[in-house]
Amino acid sequence: MDLFNYRILPGGASKILRYLVILVAFVTTLHGFGQTSHTQKNGVKTRILLLLDASQSMYGVWHGERKYQVARQILGDVLDSLSQKPDVEVALRVYGHLKPFPPQDCNDT
């Protein structure tokens, strides 16, 4: 199965896969920058804001697991790897969980 061919994935799965690919690419890039001692010497911190969709759509099933569980596992792995870097600050913003289902709106954050 070609995971990057978004047309073959069910509705919400392509959205989560897109975010996960972007997140992995970003963290991989960050890892390369974290190897330099220049950042640690001048005290500059790298700040990362992670977004987590907690709306009802995340309770759909993707590859046999709930999308929310997959996202939590990946976020946990990313946070574990970033915890070893003293020059990185991480924030998490969750959206989609404050409004009842239905209706939902874009102001839920």
TORDREN-595294 format. One record per residue (C-alpha): x negated, y negated, z negated; residue number from 0; residue in one letter. Coordinates in steps of 0.2 Angstrom, whole numbers. Last residue first. Example, Ala and Ser with C-alpha at 12.3 -4.5 7.8 and 13.67 -1.06 7.14 Angstrom:
BEGIN
+-------+-------+-------+-----+--------+
!    c1 !    c2 !    c3 ! num ! residu !
+-------+-------+-------+-----+--------+
!   -68 !     5 !   -36 !   1 !      S !
!   -62 !    22 !   -39 !   0 !      A !
+-------+-------+-------+-----+--------+
This chain:
BEGIN
+-------+-------+-------+-----+--------+
!    c1 !    c2 !    c3 ! num ! residu !
+-------+-------+-------+-----+--------+
!    47 !  -128 !  -103 ! 108 !      T !
!    65 !  -126 !   -97 ! 107 !      D !
!    68 !  -142 !   -86 ! 106 !      N !
!    69 !  -131 !   -70 ! 105 !      C !
!    86 !  -124 !   -74 ! 104 !      D !
!    94 !  -108 !   -80 ! 103 !      Q !
!   112 !  -104 !   -80 ! 102 !      P !
!   115 !   -90 !   -83 ! 101 !      P !
!   106 !   -83 !   -93 ! 100 !      F !
!   103 !   -94 !  -108 !  99 !      P !
!    89 !  -108 !  -108 !  98 !      K !
!    74 !  -108 !  -119 !  97 !      L !
!    64 !   -93 !  -111 !  96 !      H !
!    59 !  -100 !   -94 !  95 !      G !
!    43 !  -108 !   -98 !  94 !      Y !
!    27 !  -103 !  -108 !  93 !      V !
!    12 !  -114 !  -109 !  92 !      R !
!    -4 !  -107 !  -115 !  91 !      L !
!   -20 !  -117 !  -119 !  90 !      A !
!   -38 !  -111 !  -117 !  89 !      V !
!   -54 !  -120 !  -122 !  88 !      E !
!   -71 !  -114 !  -115 !  87 !      V !
!   -88 !  -119 !  -121 !  86 !      D !
!   -89 !  -105 !  -134 !  85 !      P !
!   -87 !   -91 !  -121 !  84 !      K !
!   -84 !   -74 !  -129 !  83 !      Q !
!   -66 !   -78 !  -131 !  82 !      S !
!   -64 !   -80 !  -112 !  81 !      L !
!   -65 !   -61 !  -109 !  80 !      S !
!   -52 !   -57 !  -122 !  79 !      D !
!   -41 !   -71 !  -116 !  78 !      L !
!   -42 !   -63 !   -98 !  77 !      V !
!   -38 !   -46 !  -104 !  76 !      D !
!   -23 !   -52 !  -115 !  75 !      G !
!   -17 !   -62 !  -101 !  74 !      L !
!   -17 !   -47 !   -90 !  73 !      I !
!    -8 !   -37 !  -103 !  72 !      Q !
!     5 !   -50 !  -105 !  71 !      R !
!     8 !   -52 !   -87 !  70 !      A !
!    11 !   -33 !   -85 !  69 !      V !
!    23 !   -33 !   -99 !  68 !      Q !
!    33 !   -47 !   -92 !  67 !      Y !
!    34 !   -39 !   -75 !  66 !      K !
!    42 !   -24 !   -84 !  65 !      R !
!    33 !    -8 !   -79 !  64 !      E !
!    36 !     6 !   -65 !  63 !      G !
!    26 !    -3 !   -51 !  62 !      H !
!    36 !   -19 !   -55 !  61 !      W !
!    52 !   -19 !   -65 !  60 !      V !
!    62 !   -34 !   -68 !  59 !      G !
!    61 !   -42 !   -85 !  58 !      Y !
!    51 !   -57 !   -78 !  57 !      M !
!    66 !   -63 !   -68 !  56 !      S !
!    75 !   -67 !   -85 !  55 !      Q !
!    62 !   -81 !   -88 !  54 !      S !
!    46 !   -79 !   -98 !  53 !      A !
!    35 !   -86 !   -84 !  52 !      D !
!    18 !   -89 !   -92 !  51 !      L !
!     6 !  -104 !   -88 !  50 !      L !
!   -12 !  -104 !   -93 !  49 !      L !
!   -21 !  -121 !   -95 !  48 !      L !
!   -40 !  -120 !   -95 !  47 !      I !
!   -52 !  -132 !  -102 !  46 !      R !
!   -70 !  -131 !   -99 !  45 !      T !
!   -80 !  -139 !  -113 !  44 !      K !
!   -95 !  -151 !  -110 !  43 !      V !
!  -107 !  -151 !  -125 !  42 !      G !
!  -123 !  -156 !  -115 !  41 !      N !
!  -133 !  -141 !  -119 !  40 !      K !
!  -119 !  -128 !  -117 !  39 !      Q !
!  -115 !  -134 !   -99 !  38 !      T !
!  -133 !  -134 !   -94 !  37 !      H !
!  -135 !  -116 !  -100 !  36 !      S !
!  -127 !  -109 !   -84 !  35 !      T !
!  -118 !   -92 !   -85 !  34 !      Q !
!  -101 !  -100 !   -88 !  33 !      G !
!  -101 !  -106 !   -70 !  32 !      F !
!  -100 !   -89 !   -63 !  31 !      G !
!   -87 !   -83 !   -76 !  30 !      H !
!   -76 !   -98 !   -71 !  29 !      L !
!   -76 !   -92 !   -53 !  28 !      T !
!   -70 !   -75 !   -59 !  27 !      T !
!   -57 !   -83 !   -70 !  26 !      V !
!   -50 !   -93 !   -55 !  25 !      F !
!   -50 !   -78 !   -43 !  24 !      A !
!   -41 !   -68 !   -57 !  23 !      V !
!   -28 !   -81 !   -60 !  22 !      L !
!   -25 !   -84 !   -41 !  21 !      I !
!   -23 !   -65 !   -39 !  20 !      V !
!   -11 !   -64 !   -54 !  19 !      L !
!    -1 !   -79 !   -48 !  18 !      Y !
!     2 !   -71 !   -31 !  17 !      R !
!     6 !   -54 !   -38 !  16 !      L !
!    19 !   -62 !   -50 !  15 !      I !
!    27 !   -71 !   -35 !  14 !      K !
!    27 !   -56 !   -24 !  13 !      S !
!    35 !   -45 !   -37 !  12 !      A !
!    50 !   -57 !   -39 !  11 !      G !
!    58 !   -51 !   -22 !  10 !      G !
!    52 !   -33 !   -19 !   9 !      P !
!    35 !   -31 !   -11 !   8 !      L !
!    33 !   -27 !     7 !   7 !      I !
!    33 !   -45 !    13 !   6 !      R !
!    19 !   -50 !     1 !   5 !      Y !
!     6 !   -41 !    11 !   4 !      N !
!    -8 !   -44 !    -1 !   3 !      F !
!    -4 !   -28 !   -11 !   2 !      L !
!    -7 !   -17 !     5 !   1 !      D !
!     0 !     0 !     0 !   0 !      M !
+-------+-------+-------+-----+--------+
